[in-house]
């Protein structure tokens, strides 16, 4: 999802709903990855869930999304 949120703010109607649907699917996929659903089913390596290059990336990403939704600041999403 390489779309900046300022571009999403310019979307209207069906385009906005389509983009929201895609974002919701991506968030659901991240949650399934973190909940170990796929690890139990397909024996994923730890490198998939917690890449060496950025430890805790997915946990920080979901926390950032949750915080942005709670504070209604969707343009403030960051994962440092």
PDB file with SEQRES, HELIX, SHEET and CRYST1 records, atoms N, CA, C and O in Angstrom:
SEQRES   1 A   80  UNK UNK UNK UNK UNK UNK UNK UNK UNK UNK UNK UNK UNK          
SEQRES   2 A   80  UNK UNK UNK UNK UNK UNK UNK UNK UNK UNK UNK UNK UNK          
SEQRES   3 A   80  UNK UNK UNK UNK UNK UNK UNK UNK UNK UNK UNK UNK UNK          
SEQRES   4 A   80  UNK UNK UNK UNK UNK UNK UNK UNK UNK UNK UNK UNK UNK          
SEQRES   5 A   80  UNK UNK UNK UNK UNK UNK UNK UNK UNK UNK UNK UNK UNK          
SEQRES   6 A   80  UNK UNK UNK UNK UNK UNK UNK UNK UNK UNK UNK UNK UNK          
SEQRES   7 A   80  UNK UNK                                                      
HELIX    1 AA1 UNK A    5  UNK A    8  1                                   4    
HELIX    2 AA2 UNK A   13  UNK A   34  1                                  22    
HELIX    3 AA3 UNK A   37  UNK A   42  1                                   6    
HELIX    4 AA4 UNK A   46  UNK A   49  1                                   4    
HELIX    5 AA5 UNK A   52  UNK A   54  5                                   3    
HELIX    6 AA6 UNK A   57  UNK A   71  1                                  15    
HELIX    7 AA7 UNK A   74  UNK A   76  5                                   3    
CRYST1    1.000    1.000    1.000  90.00  90.00  90.00 P 1           1          
ATOM      1  N   UNK A   1       0.848  -1.178   0.000  1.00  0.00           N  
ATOM      2  CA  UNK A   1       0.000   0.000   0.000  1.00  0.00           C  
ATOM      3  C   UNK A   1       0.888   1.232   0.000  1.00  0.00           C  
ATOM      4  O   UNK A   1       1.069   1.860   1.043  1.00  0.00           O  
ATOM      5  N   UNK A   2       1.419   1.573  -1.101  1.00  0.00           N  
ATOM      6  CA  UNK A   2       2.333   2.699  -1.195  1.00  0.00           C  
ATOM      7  C   UNK A   2       1.617   4.010  -1.447  1.00  0.00           C  
ATOM      8  O   UNK A   2       2.186   4.913  -2.060  1.00  0.00           O  
ATOM      9  N   UNK A   3       0.390   4.133  -0.993  1.00  0.00           N  
ATOM     10  CA  UNK A   3      -0.375   5.355  -1.186  1.00  0.00           C  
ATOM     11  C   UNK A   3      -0.234   6.225   0.042  1.00  0.00           C  
ATOM     12  O   UNK A   3      -0.438   5.761   1.163  1.00  0.00           O  
ATOM     13  N   UNK A   4       0.107   7.458  -0.158  1.00  0.00           N  
ATOM     14  CA  UNK A   4       0.190   8.381   0.973  1.00  0.00           C  
ATOM     15  C   UNK A   4      -1.225   8.761   1.392  1.00  0.00           C  
ATOM     16  O   UNK A   4      -2.130   8.823   0.560  1.00  0.00           O  
ATOM     17  N   UNK A   5      -1.413   9.016   2.688  1.00  0.00           N  
ATOM     18  CA  UNK A   5      -2.743   9.304   3.189  1.00  0.00           C  
ATOM     19  C   UNK A   5      -3.275  10.647   2.720  1.00  0.00           C  
ATOM     20  O   UNK A   5      -4.490  10.844   2.729  1.00  0.00           O  
ATOM     21  N   UNK A   6      -2.420  11.584   2.307  1.00  0.00           N  
ATOM     22  CA  UNK A   6      -2.939  12.844   1.787  1.00  0.00           C  
ATOM     23  C   UNK A   6      -3.645  12.619   0.455  1.00  0.00           C  
ATOM     24  O   UNK A   6      -4.584  13.345   0.130  1.00  0.00           O  
ATOM     25  N   UNK A   7      -3.213  11.632  -0.318  1.00  0.00           N  
ATOM     26  CA  UNK A   7      -3.902  11.289  -1.565  1.00  0.00           C  
ATOM     27  C   UNK A   7      -5.232  10.616  -1.276  1.00  0.00           C  
ATOM     28  O   UNK A   7      -6.203  10.831  -2.001  1.00  0.00           O  
ATOM     29  N   UNK A   8      -5.289   9.814  -0.238  1.00  0.00           N  
ATOM     30  CA  UNK A   8      -6.536   9.149   0.117  1.00  0.00           C  
ATOM     31  C   UNK A   8      -7.575  10.183   0.527  1.00  0.00           C  
ATOM     32  O   UNK A   8      -8.762  10.007   0.249  1.00  0.00           O  
ATOM     33  N   UNK A   9      -7.148  11.258   1.185  1.00  0.00           N  
ATOM     34  CA  UNK A   9      -8.077  12.306   1.593  1.00  0.00           C  
ATOM     35  C   UNK A   9      -8.768  12.967   0.421  1.00  0.00           C  
ATOM     36  O   UNK A   9      -9.836  13.557   0.587  1.00  0.00           O  
ATOM     37  N   UNK A  10      -8.184  12.882  -0.756  1.00  0.00           N  
ATOM     38  CA  UNK A  10      -8.778  13.492  -1.942  1.00  0.00           C  
ATOM     39  C   UNK A  10      -9.779  12.562  -2.629  1.00  0.00           C  
ATOM     40  O   UNK A  10     -10.487  12.996  -3.537  1.00  0.00           O  
ATOM     41  N   UNK A  11      -9.853  11.306  -2.220  1.00  0.00           N  
ATOM     42  CA  UNK A  11     -10.770  10.356  -2.845  1.00  0.00           C  
ATOM     43  C   UNK A  11     -12.195  10.587  -2.368  1.00  0.00           C  
ATOM     44  O   UNK A  11     -12.428  11.044  -1.250  1.00  0.00           O  
ATOM     45  N   UNK A  12     -13.137  10.263  -3.236  1.00  0.00           N  
ATOM     46  CA  UNK A  12     -14.554  10.420  -2.908  1.00  0.00           C  
ATOM     47  C   UNK A  12     -15.333   9.205  -3.399  1.00  0.00           C  
ATOM     48  O   UNK A  12     -14.891   8.502  -4.307  1.00  0.00           O  
ATOM     49  N   UNK A  13     -16.478   8.966  -2.803  1.00  0.00           N  
ATOM     50  CA  UNK A  13     -17.433   7.974  -3.275  1.00  0.00           C  
ATOM     51  C   UNK A  13     -16.877   6.575  -3.420  1.00  0.00           C  
ATOM     52  O   UNK A  13     -16.244   6.041  -2.509  1.00  0.00           O  
ATOM     53  N   UNK A  14     -17.126   5.985  -4.593  1.00  0.00           N  
ATOM     54  CA  UNK A  14     -16.757   4.591  -4.843  1.00  0.00           C  
ATOM     55  C   UNK A  14     -15.249   4.378  -4.752  1.00  0.00           C  
ATOM     56  O   UNK A  14     -14.802   3.334  -4.278  1.00  0.00           O  
ATOM     57  N   UNK A  15     -14.457   5.359  -5.202  1.00  0.00           N  
ATOM     58  CA  UNK A  15     -12.997   5.227  -5.112  1.00  0.00           C  
ATOM     59  C   UNK A  15     -12.542   5.156  -3.662  1.00  0.00           C  
ATOM     60  O   UNK A  15     -11.663   4.365  -3.319  1.00  0.00           O  
ATOM     61  N   UNK A  16     -13.138   5.981  -2.816  1.00  0.00           N  
ATOM     62  CA  UNK A  16     -12.797   5.970  -1.396  1.00  0.00           C  
ATOM     63  C   UNK A  16     -13.199   4.640  -0.762  1.00  0.00           C  
ATOM     64  O   UNK A  16     -12.424   4.051  -0.009  1.00  0.00           O  
ATOM     65  N   UNK A  17     -14.402   4.168  -1.062  1.00  0.00           N  
ATOM     66  CA  UNK A  17     -14.863   2.893  -0.503  1.00  0.00           C  
ATOM     67  C   UNK A  17     -13.987   1.735  -0.959  1.00  0.00           C  
ATOM     68  O   UNK A  17     -13.708   0.827  -0.176  1.00  0.00           O  
ATOM     69  N   UNK A  18     -13.548   1.754  -2.214  1.00  0.00           N  
ATOM     70  CA  UNK A  18     -12.671   0.707  -2.723  1.00  0.00           C  
ATOM     71  C   UNK A  18     -11.336   0.730  -1.979  1.00  0.00           C  
ATOM     72  O   UNK A  18     -10.820  -0.318  -1.590  1.00  0.00           O  
ATOM     73  N   UNK A  19     -10.781   1.926  -1.783  1.00  0.00           N  
ATOM     74  CA  UNK A  19      -9.499   2.057  -1.087  1.00  0.00           C  
ATOM     75  C   UNK A  19      -9.629   1.619   0.368  1.00  0.00           C  
ATOM     76  O   UNK A  19      -8.741   0.947   0.893  1.00  0.00           O  
ATOM     77  N   UNK A  20     -10.721   1.991   1.018  1.00  0.00           N  
ATOM     78  CA  UNK A  20     -10.943   1.580   2.406  1.00  0.00           C  
ATOM     79  C   UNK A  20     -11.033   0.063   2.494  1.00  0.00           C  
ATOM     80  O   UNK A  20     -10.490  -0.538   3.421  1.00  0.00           O  
ATOM     81  N   UNK A  21     -11.712  -0.558   1.541  1.00  0.00           N  
ATOM     82  CA  UNK A  21     -11.809  -2.018   1.511  1.00  0.00           C  
ATOM     83  C   UNK A  21     -10.448  -2.675   1.394  1.00  0.00           C  
ATOM     84  O   UNK A  21     -10.178  -3.672   2.064  1.00  0.00           O  
ATOM     85  N   UNK A  22      -9.586  -2.123   0.545  1.00  0.00           N  
ATOM     86  CA  UNK A  22      -8.230  -2.667   0.390  1.00  0.00           C  
ATOM     87  C   UNK A  22      -7.426  -2.524   1.676  1.00  0.00           C  
ATOM     88  O   UNK A  22      -6.721  -3.450   2.075  1.00  0.00           O  
ATOM     89  N   UNK A  23      -7.530  -1.368   2.322  1.00  0.00           N  
ATOM     90  CA  UNK A  23      -6.799  -1.132   3.571  1.00  0.00           C  
ATOM     91  C   UNK A  23      -7.292  -2.088   4.654  1.00  0.00           C  
ATOM     92  O   UNK A  23      -6.489  -2.636   5.410  1.00  0.00           O  
ATOM     93  N   UNK A  24      -8.605  -2.290   4.732  1.00  0.00           N  
ATOM     94  CA  UNK A  24      -9.147  -3.215   5.726  1.00  0.00           C  
ATOM     95  C   UNK A  24      -8.637  -4.639   5.490  1.00  0.00           C  
ATOM     96  O   UNK A  24      -8.346  -5.353   6.449  1.00  0.00           O  
ATOM     97  N   UNK A  25      -8.528  -5.056   4.234  1.00  0.00           N  
ATOM     98  CA  UNK A  25      -7.994  -6.389   3.928  1.00  0.00           C  
ATOM     99  C   UNK A  25      -6.531  -6.496   4.338  1.00  0.00           C  
ATOM    100  O   UNK A  25      -6.104  -7.533   4.846  1.00  0.00           O  
ATOM    101  N   UNK A  26      -5.757  -5.431   4.121  1.00  0.00           N  
ATOM    102  CA  UNK A  26      -4.343  -5.448   4.505  1.00  0.00           C  
ATOM    103  C   UNK A  26      -4.183  -5.512   6.015  1.00  0.00           C  
ATOM    104  O   UNK A  26      -3.319  -6.230   6.518  1.00  0.00           O  
ATOM    105  N   UNK A  27      -5.007  -4.769   6.740  1.00  0.00           N  
ATOM    106  CA  UNK A  27      -4.952  -4.802   8.203  1.00  0.00           C  
ATOM    107  C   UNK A  27      -5.342  -6.187   8.708  1.00  0.00           C  
ATOM    108  O   UNK A  27      -4.709  -6.713   9.624  1.00  0.00           O  
ATOM    109  N   UNK A  28      -6.379  -6.780   8.120  1.00  0.00           N  
ATOM    110  CA  UNK A  28      -6.798  -8.127   8.519  1.00  0.00           C  
ATOM    111  C   UNK A  28      -5.679  -9.140   8.265  1.00  0.00           C  
ATOM    112  O   UNK A  28      -5.453 -10.032   9.082  1.00  0.00           O  
ATOM    113  N   UNK A  29      -4.984  -9.003   7.141  1.00  0.00           N  
ATOM    114  CA  UNK A  29      -3.872  -9.910   6.839  1.00  0.00           C  
ATOM    115  C   UNK A  29      -2.749  -9.755   7.857  1.00  0.00           C  
ATOM    116  O   UNK A  29      -2.166 -10.748   8.293  1.00  0.00           O  
ATOM    117  N   UNK A  30      -2.442  -8.522   8.239  1.00  0.00           N  
ATOM    118  CA  UNK A  30      -1.415  -8.298   9.262  1.00  0.00           C  
ATOM    119  C   UNK A  30      -1.828  -8.916  10.590  1.00  0.00           C  
ATOM    120  O   UNK A  30      -1.011  -9.542  11.265  1.00  0.00           O  
ATOM    121  N   UNK A  31      -3.086  -8.744  10.965  1.00  0.00           N  
ATOM    122  CA  UNK A  31      -3.566  -9.326  12.218  1.00  0.00           C  
ATOM    123  C   UNK A  31      -3.493 -10.846  12.194  1.00  0.00           C  
ATOM    124  O   UNK A  31      -3.130 -11.462  13.196  1.00  0.00           O  
ATOM    125  N   UNK A  32      -3.832 -11.460  11.063  1.00  0.00           N  
ATOM    126  CA  UNK A  32      -3.733 -12.924  10.963  1.00  0.00           C  
ATOM    127  C   UNK A  32      -2.279 -13.371  11.066  1.00  0.00           C  
ATOM    128  O   UNK A  32      -1.978 -14.391  11.686  1.00  0.00           O  
ATOM    129  N   UNK A  33      -1.390 -12.609  10.460  1.00  0.00           N  
ATOM    130  CA  UNK A  33       0.033 -12.943  10.526  1.00  0.00           C  
ATOM    131  C   UNK A  33       0.530 -12.878  11.965  1.00  0.00           C  
ATOM    132  O   UNK A  33       1.255 -13.764  12.418  1.00  0.00           O  
ATOM    133  N   UNK A  34       0.142 -11.836  12.676  1.00  0.00           N  
ATOM    134  CA  UNK A  34       0.598 -11.681  14.056  1.00  0.00           C  
ATOM    135  C   UNK A  34      -0.065 -12.662  15.016  1.00  0.00           C  
ATOM    136  O   UNK A  34       0.516 -13.011  16.043  1.00  0.00           O  
ATOM    137  N   UNK A  35      -1.264 -13.106  14.693  1.00  0.00           N  
ATOM    138  CA  UNK A  35      -1.960 -14.028  15.594  1.00  0.00           C  
ATOM    139  C   UNK A  35      -1.480 -15.469  15.436  1.00  0.00           C  
ATOM    140  O   UNK A  35      -2.002 -16.383  16.075  1.00  0.00           O  
ATOM    141  N   UNK A  36      -0.483 -15.657  14.578  1.00  0.00           N  
ATOM    142  CA  UNK A  36       0.124 -16.975  14.355  1.00  0.00           C  
ATOM    143  C   UNK A  36      -0.792 -17.963  13.649  1.00  0.00           C  
ATOM    144  O   UNK A  36      -0.528 -19.165  13.666  1.00  0.00           O  
ATOM    145  N   UNK A  37      -1.871 -17.475  13.024  1.00  0.00           N  
ATOM    146  CA  UNK A  37      -2.765 -18.369  12.284  1.00  0.00           C  
ATOM    147  C   UNK A  37      -1.996 -19.124  11.206  1.00  0.00           C  
ATOM    148  O   UNK A  37      -2.139 -20.340  11.079  1.00  0.00           O  
ATOM    149  N   UNK A  38      -1.199 -18.424  10.445  1.00  0.00           N  
ATOM    150  CA  UNK A  38      -0.481 -19.059   9.346  1.00  0.00           C  
ATOM    151  C   UNK A  38       0.716 -19.872   9.826  1.00  0.00           C  
ATOM    152  O   UNK A  38       1.074 -20.874   9.207  1.00  0.00           O  
ATOM    153  N   UNK A  39       1.328 -19.453  10.912  1.00  0.00           N  
ATOM    154  CA  UNK A  39       2.469 -20.214  11.427  1.00  0.00           C  
ATOM    155  C   UNK A  39       2.032 -21.616  11.833  1.00  0.00           C  
ATOM    156  O   UNK A  39       2.726 -22.592  11.552  1.00  0.00           O  
ATOM    157  N   UNK A  40       0.884 -21.714  12.494  1.00  0.00           N  
ATOM    158  CA  UNK A  40       0.383 -23.021  12.909  1.00  0.00           C  
ATOM    159  C   UNK A  40      -0.015 -23.873  11.707  1.00  0.00           C  
ATOM    160  O   UNK A  40       0.166 -25.091  11.716  1.00  0.00           O  
ATOM    161  N   UNK A  41      -0.550 -23.238  10.688  1.00  0.00           N  
ATOM    162  CA  UNK A  41      -1.039 -23.981   9.530  1.00  0.00           C  
ATOM    163  C   UNK A  41       0.068 -24.316   8.534  1.00  0.00           C  
ATOM    164  O   UNK A  41       0.073 -25.407   7.964  1.00  0.00           O  
ATOM    165  N   UNK A  42       1.004 -23.396   8.317  1.00  0.00           N  
ATOM    166  CA  UNK A  42       2.002 -23.569   7.262  1.00  0.00           C  
ATOM    167  C   UNK A  42       3.449 -23.565   7.739  1.00  0.00           C  
ATOM    168  O   UNK A  42       4.359 -23.634   6.912  1.00  0.00           O  
ATOM    169  N   UNK A  43       3.687 -23.487   9.025  1.00  0.00           N  
ATOM    170  CA  UNK A  43       5.037 -23.487   9.596  1.00  0.00           C  
ATOM    171  C   UNK A  43       5.907 -22.379   9.007  1.00  0.00           C  
ATOM    172  O   UNK A  43       6.950 -22.649   8.411  1.00  0.00           O  
ATOM    173  N   UNK A  44       5.475 -21.145   9.177  1.00  0.00           N  
ATOM    174  CA  UNK A  44       6.258 -20.001   8.707  1.00  0.00           C  
ATOM    175  C   UNK A  44       7.467 -19.793   9.604  1.00  0.00           C  
ATOM    176  O   UNK A  44       7.418 -20.064  10.803  1.00  0.00           O  
ATOM    177  N   UNK A  45       8.536 -19.316   9.022  1.00  0.00           N  
ATOM    178  CA  UNK A  45       9.744 -19.059   9.806  1.00  0.00           C  
ATOM    179  C   UNK A  45       9.575 -17.783  10.626  1.00  0.00           C  
ATOM    180  O   UNK A  45       8.707 -16.956  10.343  1.00  0.00           O  
ATOM    181  N   UNK A  46      10.417 -17.639  11.642  1.00  0.00           N  
ATOM    182  CA  UNK A  46      10.379 -16.427  12.458  1.00  0.00           C  
ATOM    183  C   UNK A  46      10.734 -15.196  11.640  1.00  0.00           C  
ATOM    184  O   UNK A  46      10.298 -14.091  11.967  1.00  0.00           O  
ATOM    185  N   UNK A  47      11.510 -15.367  10.591  1.00  0.00           N  
ATOM    186  CA  UNK A  47      11.900 -14.242   9.746  1.00  0.00           C  
ATOM    187  C   UNK A  47      10.724 -13.580   9.055  1.00  0.00           C  
ATOM    188  O   UNK A  47      10.787 -12.393   8.733  1.00  0.00           O  
ATOM    189  N   UNK A  48       9.656 -14.319   8.821  1.00  0.00           N  
ATOM    190  CA  UNK A  48       8.457 -13.747   8.206  1.00  0.00           C  
ATOM    191  C   UNK A  48       7.723 -12.876   9.218  1.00  0.00           C  
ATOM    192  O   UNK A  48       7.320 -11.757   8.901  1.00  0.00           O  
ATOM    193  N   UNK A  49       7.552 -13.384  10.426  1.00  0.00           N  
ATOM    194  CA  UNK A  49       6.800 -12.654  11.447  1.00  0.00           C  
ATOM    195  C   UNK A  49       7.588 -11.521  12.084  1.00  0.00           C  
ATOM    196  O   UNK A  49       7.008 -10.521  12.507  1.00  0.00           O  
ATOM    197  N   UNK A  50       8.885 -11.668  12.153  1.00  0.00           N  
ATOM    198  CA  UNK A  50       9.710 -10.671  12.832  1.00  0.00           C  
ATOM    199  C   UNK A  50      11.027 -10.522  12.074  1.00  0.00           C  
ATOM    200  O   UNK A  50      12.043 -11.089  12.478  1.00  0.00           O  
ATOM    201  N   UNK A  51      11.018  -9.759  10.972  1.00  0.00           N  
ATOM    202  CA  UNK A  51      12.216  -9.661  10.132  1.00  0.00           C  
ATOM    203  C   UNK A  51      13.412  -9.090  10.889  1.00  0.00           C  
ATOM    204  O   UNK A  51      13.270  -8.155  11.677  1.00  0.00           O  
ATOM    205  N   UNK A  52      14.578  -9.657  10.644  1.00  0.00           N  
ATOM    206  CA  UNK A  52      15.806  -9.233  11.314  1.00  0.00           C  
ATOM    207  C   UNK A  52      16.104  -7.762  11.027  1.00  0.00           C  
ATOM    208  O   UNK A  52      16.617  -7.050  11.891  1.00  0.00           O  
ATOM    209  N   UNK A  53      15.788  -7.315   9.830  1.00  0.00           N  
ATOM    210  CA  UNK A  53      16.110  -5.940   9.443  1.00  0.00           C  
ATOM    211  C   UNK A  53      15.304  -4.904  10.211  1.00  0.00           C  
ATOM    212  O   UNK A  53      15.707  -3.742  10.281  1.00  0.00           O  
ATOM    213  N   UNK A  54      14.172  -5.302  10.791  1.00  0.00           N  
ATOM    214  CA  UNK A  54      13.337  -4.341  11.515  1.00  0.00           C  
ATOM    215  C   UNK A  54      12.517  -5.103  12.553  1.00  0.00           C  
ATOM    216  O   UNK A  54      11.331  -5.363  12.351  1.00  0.00           O  
ATOM    217  N   UNK A  55      13.154  -5.453  13.654  1.00  0.00           N  
ATOM    218  CA  UNK A  55      12.499  -6.229  14.708  1.00  0.00           C  
ATOM    219  C   UNK A  55      11.232  -5.530  15.203  1.00  0.00           C  
ATOM    220  O   UNK A  55      11.234  -4.323  15.447  1.00  0.00           O  
ATOM    221  N   UNK A  56      10.174  -6.285  15.346  1.00  0.00           N  
ATOM    222  CA  UNK A  56       8.921  -5.751  15.867  1.00  0.00           C  
ATOM    223  C   UNK A  56       8.157  -4.867  14.899  1.00  0.00           C  
ATOM    224  O   UNK A  56       7.243  -4.154  15.311  1.00  0.00           O  
ATOM    225  N   UNK A  57       8.512  -4.898  13.619  1.00  0.00           N  
ATOM    226  CA  UNK A  57       7.896  -3.999  12.638  1.00  0.00           C  
ATOM    227  C   UNK A  57       6.383  -4.153  12.581  1.00  0.00           C  
ATOM    228  O   UNK A  57       5.660  -3.159  12.644  1.00  0.00           O  
ATOM    229  N   UNK A  58       5.891  -5.385  12.463  1.00  0.00           N  
ATOM    230  CA  UNK A  58       4.457  -5.589  12.302  1.00  0.00           C  
ATOM    231  C   UNK A  58       3.689  -5.214  13.563  1.00  0.00           C  
ATOM    232  O   UNK A  58       2.582  -4.682  13.478  1.00  0.00           O  
ATOM    233  N   UNK A  59       4.257  -5.481  14.719  1.00  0.00           N  
ATOM    234  CA  UNK A  59       3.613  -5.089  15.971  1.00  0.00           C  
ATOM    235  C   UNK A  59       3.524  -3.566  16.051  1.00  0.00           C  
ATOM    236  O   UNK A  59       2.485  -3.023  16.426  1.00  0.00           O  
ATOM    237  N   UNK A  60       4.618  -2.873  15.699  1.00  0.00           N  
ATOM    238  CA  UNK A  60       4.605  -1.407  15.714  1.00  0.00           C  
ATOM    239  C   UNK A  60       3.634  -0.849  14.680  1.00  0.00           C  
ATOM    240  O   UNK A  60       2.961   0.149  14.936  1.00  0.00           O  
ATOM    241  N   UNK A  61       3.557  -1.484  13.518  1.00  0.00           N  
ATOM    242  CA  UNK A  61       2.652  -1.026  12.472  1.00  0.00           C  
ATOM    243  C   UNK A  61       1.202  -1.113  12.925  1.00  0.00           C  
ATOM    244  O   UNK A  61       0.445  -0.155  12.770  1.00  0.00           O  
ATOM    245  N   UNK A  62       0.809  -2.253  13.483  1.00  0.00           N  
ATOM    246  CA  UNK A  62      -0.564  -2.394  13.956  1.00  0.00           C  
ATOM    247  C   UNK A  62      -0.857  -1.457  15.120  1.00  0.00           C  
ATOM    248  O   UNK A  62      -1.961  -0.920  15.211  1.00  0.00           O  
ATOM    249  N   UNK A  63       0.106  -1.252  16.008  1.00  0.00           N  
ATOM    250  CA  UNK A  63      -0.088  -0.304  17.107  1.00  0.00           C  
ATOM    251  C   UNK A  63      -0.293   1.102  16.576  1.00  0.00           C  
ATOM    252  O   UNK A  63      -1.141   1.842  17.076  1.00  0.00           O  
ATOM    253  N   UNK A  64       0.477   1.473  15.570  1.00  0.00           N  
ATOM    254  CA  UNK A  64       0.349   2.789  14.960  1.00  0.00           C  
ATOM    255  C   UNK A  64      -1.020   2.961  14.314  1.00  0.00           C  
ATOM    256  O   UNK A  64      -1.645   4.014  14.442  1.00  0.00           O  
ATOM    257  N   UNK A  65      -1.484   1.931  13.623  1.00  0.00           N  
ATOM    258  CA  UNK A  65      -2.807   1.996  12.991  1.00  0.00           C  
ATOM    259  C   UNK A  65      -3.892   2.102  14.049  1.00  0.00           C  
ATOM    260  O   UNK A  65      -4.799   2.925  13.922  1.00  0.00           O  
ATOM    261  N   UNK A  66      -3.814   1.277  15.099  1.00  0.00           N  
ATOM    262  CA  UNK A  66      -4.810   1.335  16.170  1.00  0.00           C  
ATOM    263  C   UNK A  66      -4.836   2.701  16.836  1.00  0.00           C  
ATOM    264  O   UNK A  66      -5.909   3.245  17.093  1.00  0.00           O  
ATOM    265  N   UNK A  67      -3.665   3.259  17.117  1.00  0.00           N  
ATOM    266  CA  UNK A  67      -3.581   4.574  17.756  1.00  0.00           C  
ATOM    267  C   UNK A  67      -4.152   5.660  16.850  1.00  0.00           C  
ATOM    268  O   UNK A  67      -4.845   6.560  17.324  1.00  0.00           O  
ATOM    269  N   UNK A  68      -3.869   5.584  15.558  1.00  0.00           N  
ATOM    270  CA  UNK A  68      -4.387   6.578  14.614  1.00  0.00           C  
ATOM    271  C   UNK A  68      -5.905   6.512  14.534  1.00  0.00           C  
ATOM    272  O   UNK A  68      -6.574   7.541  14.448  1.00  0.00           O  
ATOM    273  N   UNK A  69      -6.442   5.309  14.563  1.00  0.00           N  
ATOM    274  CA  UNK A  69      -7.900   5.158  14.513  1.00  0.00           C  
ATOM    275  C   UNK A  69      -8.523   5.706  15.791  1.00  0.00           C  
ATOM    276  O   UNK A  69      -9.533   6.407  15.734  1.00  0.00           O  
ATOM    277  N   UNK A  70      -7.932   5.395  16.939  1.00  0.00           N  
ATOM    278  CA  UNK A  70      -8.464   5.880  18.214  1.00  0.00           C  
ATOM    279  C   UNK A  70      -8.428   7.396  18.307  1.00  0.00           C  
ATOM    280  O   UNK A  70      -9.369   8.010  18.809  1.00  0.00           O  
ATOM    281  N   UNK A  71      -7.349   8.002  17.828  1.00  0.00           N  
ATOM    282  CA  UNK A  71      -7.211   9.458  17.933  1.00  0.00           C  
ATOM    283  C   UNK A  71      -7.739  10.183  16.702  1.00  0.00           C  
ATOM    284  O   UNK A  71      -7.677  11.411  16.628  1.00  0.00           O  
ATOM    285  N   UNK A  72      -8.263   9.421  15.724  1.00  0.00           N  
ATOM    286  CA  UNK A  72      -8.801   9.980  14.482  1.00  0.00           C  
ATOM    287  C   UNK A  72      -7.763  10.813  13.747  1.00  0.00           C  
ATOM    288  O   UNK A  72      -8.096  11.828  13.135  1.00  0.00           O  
ATOM    289  N   UNK A  73      -6.505  10.385  13.805  1.00  0.00           N  
ATOM    290  CA  UNK A  73      -5.411  11.071  13.115  1.00  0.00           C  
ATOM    291  C   UNK A  73      -4.775  10.109  12.123  1.00  0.00           C  
ATOM    292  O   UNK A  73      -3.629   9.695  12.291  1.00  0.00           O  
ATOM    293  N   UNK A  74      -5.520   9.764  11.102  1.00  0.00           N  
ATOM    294  CA  UNK A  74      -5.047   8.761  10.155  1.00  0.00           C  
ATOM    295  C   UNK A  74      -3.870   9.233   9.319  1.00  0.00           C  
ATOM    296  O   UNK A  74      -3.219   8.418   8.665  1.00  0.00           O  
ATOM    297  N   UNK A  75      -3.581  10.522   9.324  1.00  0.00           N  
ATOM    298  CA  UNK A  75      -2.417  11.011   8.586  1.00  0.00           C  
ATOM    299  C   UNK A  75      -1.146  10.892   9.415  1.00  0.00           C  
ATOM    300  O   UNK A  75      -0.058  11.180   8.915  1.00  0.00           O  
ATOM    301  N   UNK A  76      -1.262  10.476  10.667  1.00  0.00           N  
ATOM    302  CA  UNK A  76      -0.109  10.414  11.564  1.00  0.00           C  
ATOM    303  C   UNK A  76       0.490   9.015  11.653  1.00  0.00           C  
ATOM    304  O   UNK A  76       1.258   8.739  12.575  1.00  0.00           O  
ATOM    305  N   UNK A  77       0.160   8.132  10.723  1.00  0.00           N  
ATOM    306  CA  UNK A  77       0.687   6.772  10.794  1.00  0.00           C  
ATOM    307  C   UNK A  77       2.179   6.761  10.534  1.00  0.00           C  
ATOM    308  O   UNK A  77       2.644   7.266   9.513  1.00  0.00           O  
ATOM    309  N   UNK A  78       2.926   6.183  11.460  1.00  0.00           N  
ATOM    310  CA  UNK A  78       4.381   6.079  11.326  1.00  0.00           C  
ATOM    311  C   UNK A  78       4.841   4.798  11.978  1.00  0.00           C  
ATOM    312  O   UNK A  78       4.277   4.346  12.974  1.00  0.00           O  
ATOM    313  N   UNK A  79       5.852   4.237  11.411  1.00  0.00           N  
ATOM    314  CA  UNK A  79       6.518   3.098  12.034  1.00  0.00           C  
ATOM    315  C   UNK A  79       8.000   3.417  11.998  1.00  0.00           C  
ATOM    316  O   UNK A  79       8.641   3.308  10.953  1.00  0.00           O  
ATOM    317  N   UNK A  80       8.536   3.806  13.127  1.00  0.00           N  
ATOM    318  CA  UNK A  80       9.964   4.162  13.208  1.00  0.00           C  
ATOM    319  C   UNK A  80      10.773   2.994  13.702  1.00  0.00           C  
ATOM    320  O   UNK A  80      11.992   3.099  13.836  1.00  0.00           O  
TER     321      UNK A  80                                                      
END                                                                             
